[in-house]
């Protein structure tokens, strides 16, 4: 096994994007740290690839498991070259329907866990002046939707954190890419998603409607997780990878319209915006 092959560390590998990424990496002979909250859910992925795969238990909300997983990965392979912060889930609730414990867990997994794992991996990347961090956001990190307010809030946070990280580590030789998928045939809107215990009738035409659509469409979305995984491999090979990576035709259309909407909103209040400064000379 050549020490020149890169080492990937991927979270949330039991289903969806994480599983597809790992399948392709191992098929290509890439050394990969495969993680999930339930190690049994990834046993089939590493079977037959024991020389290049390291399966580890990792709940990103548990600091001791983050420390253990990264330490084991570095001891086993010597380093981590590519970190894929994929672990996360959806919470389908109107803002008023939100439950405190579920809201907090949404942030613990989607934001705080991602940040904690990133902090633990960065020292090794800084020492080598090399590395690439993929942070999974969503089109919901750039534009919000009813029933996804708390989920979008976590992804807006991932966007801001990742852009700041990029500006901090790019001079150190470390690359950052924010992945922004639209609808893909993962389990995100299926059994992986969480919903509120009480649904409020007044929100049925907005939050309730979109929640129902997302659940009914699960498994029929246009996005192909295997194609997305292949794109990440292509991006990782680039000398200058993009900071933002929208994935899927719906993502391109939605985010393009979002840019136009923002410009229209800014232009509509330009006179108020400009009048907020002290007059010239004061």
N, C-alpha and C positions, 0 to 999 in steps of 0.2 A: 504493500500500500504506500503510494507516494505521499510524502509530506507536502507536496506542492498542490494537491487537490484542496479546494477550499472546504471550510467547515461551516455548515449552516446549522442554525439553532432555530427551531420552529415551534411556536406555541399553538395550542388548540388543535391538535392533530387527529382527534377522534373522528371528526366529520368535516365536510365542507372544504373550504379553501386549504386549510392546513393539511388535510389528508391528501388532496390532489397534489399539493406542492411536494410533499414527502415522497409520494409514489414516483413522481418524475425524477426527483433528485436521486433516489436510490437506484432507479432504473439506469441512470446515467453514471453510476458509480461514485456519486458525490457523498462525501462523509457528512452525516446528518445526525443531529441530536433531535430526537422525536419525543415530544412531550404532550402529556394530557393529564387531566385530574384523575382519570381511572386508567392505570397502565394496561389493564386487560383490553381496553378498547383499541390499543395500538399494537397489540402483540402480532396481529396478522401482517401489519406493515413491515415490521423488522424481520419477520421470519425469512430465512434464506439470505439475509443481508447483514448478518451479525458482525462481519468484519468492518463494515462501514457505517453501521447504525448503532446508536445508543439510545435506548428507550428509557425515559425517566418520568417519574411522577412529578407533576407541577400544577399547583393551583396558584395562579399569579397573585391572589389576594393574601397569600401566606408567605411572609418574609423569610421564614426558615427554609421553605421549599425553594424559593428563588436562590438563596445562598447555596443550598446543597446542589441544586441542579447545575448552576453555573460552575461551581467548584468541580463537580464530577466531570462536566464536559471539558473543562480546561485541563484537568488531570488526564483524561482519556485521550483527547485529540491534540492537546497542546495550546489550542487557541479557539476563538470563535471569530470567523470572518464575516458572516452574514447573520444578522438577527432579524427574524420575521415575527413581529408582534401581531399575531393574528387572533389570539384568544379574545372572545367577546360574545355578546348576545344581545337580542332585542327585547325591549319592554314596550308593549303596546297599550298605552293608557293616556287618556286625556290628562291635562295638567291637574285638574281637580280630582280626578280618579286616582292619582298617584298615591302609593303607600310608602311611608317613610323608609321602612326596611328595604323594600325593593328598589326604591330610588337610590339609596346609599349603596346597595350591592351593585347596581348598574355602574355607578362611578368607580367603585372599588375594582371591578373587573376591567371595564373598558378604558379607564384613565389611570387610576393610581397603580394598578398592577403593571400596566404597560410602562409607566414612568419608573417604577421601582426596578423592573427587570432591565430597562435601558441603562439606568444608573449603575447597575451591577456589572453590565457587560462593557461599558465605556472605558474603564481603566485599561483593559487589555488592548482595546482598539487604539487608544491614545498612545500607548507605549509603542505600538507597531506603526503608528501614523497611517493606519489603513483600516478599512471596514465599511460595511454597508448596513444600514438599518432601514427595514421596511416597516412602516406603521400603518396598519389597516384602519382607515377611516371609512367613509361612505359618501355617496352623494348627499346624505343627510348631515355631513360635516360642513357642507357649503350652503344648503338650503333646507329649511325646516318644513315639517309636515304635521297635520293633526294626527293624533294618537302616538306620535313618535317624538314628542317634545323632550322627554328625558333622554331617550336614546340619542336624538340629535344634539342635545346639550353635551353629551359625552364626546360625540364625534367632533363638534365644534372645538371642544377642549383639545382633542387629539391634533386637530389641524394647527391650532395656535402653538401648542407645545412642540410639535414637529417642525414648524417653520422657524421657531426660535432655536431649536436644536441644530437645524441645518446651518443657521448663521453662526453658531458657536463652533461647530465641529468641522465645517467645510475647510477652514484654513489649516486644520490638523490632518487633512487627508481622509476624513471619514465622510461617507456619502449618506444622504437621507432621502427616502422616497415615501411620499404619502399615497397610499393606495385608496382610490375612491370608486368602489364598485356601485353599479345600480343593481337591478334584480338578477340574481343568479340562482341556479338550481342547487342550492345548499339547503341545510336544515334551518336556516336563520328564521324563517317565518313559520316553521313547523314546530316540532316538539321542543326545539331549543328555546323558543320564544316564551316570554312570560306575559301574562295578562292580569289586570286588576280583579280583585274578588268581587267588587261592586262596580257595575257599569251604570252611568247616569243617562237617563233617557234624553235629556236635552242635548247631549252630544252625539246622539245616534246618527244625525245626518253628516257629521264631520268626522270626529274620531272613530265612532262606531263603524261608519261606512268604510273608511280606509282600513281599519282593523280587519273587517270581514273580507275585503278584497285581497289583502295581503295573505290571509290564511287560505282563502280559496285558490289563489294563484300559486301557492307553494308547490314547487315541483314542475311548474310549466313556464317559468321565467325564461327569457331569451338568453340570459348569460350562461356560458359554459364554464364551470370551474376548472376543467382540465385545460382549456385554452387560456384562462387567466393565469394558471400556474406556469404555463409555457412562456407567457409574456413576462412574468417576473424573472424567469431565468434569462431571457433576452436582455431585460433592463439591467440585471446584475452584471452582465458582461460588458456593458457600455462604459467607455472611459468617462463620459459625462452623463450620468443618468438624470432623468427629469426629477424635479422636486415633487411635482404632482402627477399622478397617473390615474386619470379617470378610466374606468373599465366598462365597456358595453355601450352600444349605440344609444340607449336611453340616457346613460350618464352624460354622453357628449351633448345630446340635445338639451337635457335638463339644465346642465351647468352653463351652457352657452346662453340659454334664456335667462338664467339667473344673473349673469353678468350684465345683460341688457336691462333687467329689472332694477338692479342696483344703480346703474347710471341714471335711469329715469327718476328714481327716488332721490338721488343726490341733486340732480338738476332741478327738481321741483321745489327744493328748499334752498337753492343756492343763495338767494338774496338774504335769507335768514342766517345761513351759515357764515357768509362773509361779514355780516353786520355784528358778529359776536366779538370781533377784535377791537382793541383800543383804536381810535382813529390814528392815522399817520401822524407822527411827531409827538405822540403822547406816551 
